[in-house]
Amino acid sequence: MDPVGTTLQASLGALRLEGRLVFVGNAGGSQLTIDTWPALQANQSILGIFMGSQLEKPDAHLTISRMLELAARGQIKVIVDRMFPLAAAAEAHAYSEENDILGRVVIIPPQA
């Protein structure tokens, strides 16, 4: 998933063959220019979602409000499969690419 936009080309380069990139914004703020030929050759796909129109849907505000209330009460639980230190980021990525995980794989930055 790429919310930055200006990193689209690098994000596509990080995908495996037949991977899918979900493009959800342009937080980078600049003109977006990408070469789609490598993605085509790798049978990759790009799915764009514009959140502005999603927020116009009738139940969107109600759903967001409910989720924020649950989060504030500590009732939303994120399942973490495994945690890795930043120094083991390559191992974390390899582990997540096994497609046999149950929950999130978290990379922990070093303490300052």
Buried (B, 14 or more C-beta within 10 A) or exposed (E): EBEBBBBBBEBBEEBEEEBEBEBBBBEBEEEEEBEEEEBEEBEBEBEEEEEEEEEEEEEEEEEEEEEEEEEEEEEEEEEEEBEBEEEBEEEBEEBBEEEEBEEEBEBEEEEE
